[in-house]
Every structure is written in C-alpha cells, then in structure tokens.
Amino acid sequence: QLQLVESGGGLVQPGGFLRLSCAASGVPLDLYAIAWFRQAPGKEREGLSCISNSATNNRRYYSDSVEGRFTVSRDNGKNTVYLHMSGLKPEDTAVYYCAADLDPVYIFRPDNYTFWGQGTQVTVSS
C-alpha cells in the first residue's frame, strides 16, 4: 500500500520560495505518476503539476496558473518528488497535496488519483 507524506509548507513572503516534498515508503515512487494539487478555502481542488512515471521518461506538465514559477522533480534515491515554488503570490495560499496513480488519464482531475497525502499548508503573506 502506497503511503504519501508531504512536507515543506509554511509561511513565506510574496515573491518568496518554498520546496514541497512528497515522500513515499514501501513502494518505489517512480512507478507512479505524481501530481500536485492545492485547495484554498471555499474553492475546488486545483491541479498544478504532474510528473509521469519513470517508464514514460518523467514528463512534466504544468497548469497555466503555475507555469514558469513551479517546477516538479524526482529523486528516486530518496523516493521523493519535489515541487519547487518560486515567485509566490498571496493567491498561492492553500493546502497543497501530492497524489499518485499508475496511469492517470486526465492528469489534473483529482478523481484520477488513487493515493493521496495528508496535505501541507502554504501561506503567502507579508
């Protein structure tokens, strides 16, 4: 059973940088496509980024809202996927989740993912 644990959230000033981690235990994470979502109060869960599994060459995808500011990467030795976030804005404030599935068809639809982490809070404020 795949278990995901996010970390790295916190309070950051506008324009700042954070790196979120999504770590797994028990199962090689590179077998899975990993996506990052976020959910702000009163809003729907939003897909941000996805990295495909290693068999499909770790292709990276980004939503328009984060393209050019966020970068997703893997470290297979640490069984971890990262979301590097720069140029943070107050509207990036949300709970951030990582999710995994072997072969999601619609990569930014939450119902395409089987495994989820518990979420980590990101607050962008001066």
N, C-alpha and C positions, 0 to 999 in steps of 0.2 A: 504494500500500500504506500503510495507516494504521499509524503508529507512535506509541505512547503512552509517556510518561515521567513517572513520579511523583516528587514531591519533597516536602520539608517534614516528614518524620518526625524523631523524635529522642526524647530523654529528657525527661519532664515530670513534675512532682509531681501527686499526686492533687488533683483539683479544678481542674487547670490547663487550658490552651487550646492547641490546635495547629490550623494550617491546612495541609491537604494540597493539593497541586496535581497535576493531570493535564494535561500539555501534549501537543499533537499537532503534527506537521509534515507538510506536503504535501497534506493533505486538510482541508476545513472540518469542525471537530468538531461543529458544530451540526446536521450531517446525521444524527448518530448519537445513540441513547440511550446514556447513560453511567451505569454503575453502579459503586459502591464495594463491595468485598468485603474481608474480613480472614480471616487464618488464623493461629491460635495453634498452638503445638507440640502434636501429638497430636490435633488437632481438625479437623473438616471446614471447608472454606471457607464462610464465612457472608456472605450478602448483607446489606448495611446500608442502602443508599440508592440511588436511581435518579432521574435526570432525563431526561425524554423529549426527543426531538429538537425543534428549533425549530418544525418544521411542525405539531407537536402541542402547541405552546404551553408547552414546558418544564415539564410537570407533574412534580411531585416526590413521591417515595414514600420511606417510611422503615420499617425494621423496628421491632418493639416494643422491641428492646434499645437503640436509639439515638434513638427518637422524643423530641423535646423537648430533646435535647442536641446533636445533629448537624444541620447544615444544608448542603444541596448547592446550588451556584450555578454559573452560566456567565459567562465574559467572552469574548464572541465576538471582540472586537478583539484579544485575546491568544491566541485559540484554545485556551482553557484552561477546565477545570472544577475547581472547588474543593470540598473537604469541610472545613467549619468544625466543629471538635470542641471542645465545652466540657464542663465538669463531668466531666473524665476520671477513670476509675476504674482500679485495677490490673487488673481483668478486661478492660479495653480493650487490654491489651498484646497485640500481634500484628503480623504483616506485613500491610500494607494495600495493596490492588491496585485500580486502576481498569480497567474493561473497557468495550468498545464493541461495539455491534451496530446495524444499521439498524432492526430491528424485533423486539426480543426479546419472546417471548410470555409466558414466566414470568420476570419481571424479577429475581428473586433466585435463579435457578438458574444456576450457573456455565456449564453446557453450552449455555446460550442465547446466549453471547457469543463472537464470533469473534476479537476483538483484545484483547490484554492488555498491561499494563505489566509492568515487572520487579519491582515492589513496593518499599515503603519501610517500614522498621521503626519502630514506635511502642512506646515503653516507658513505662509509668506506674508510678512508684515514688518513694518518699520516701528 
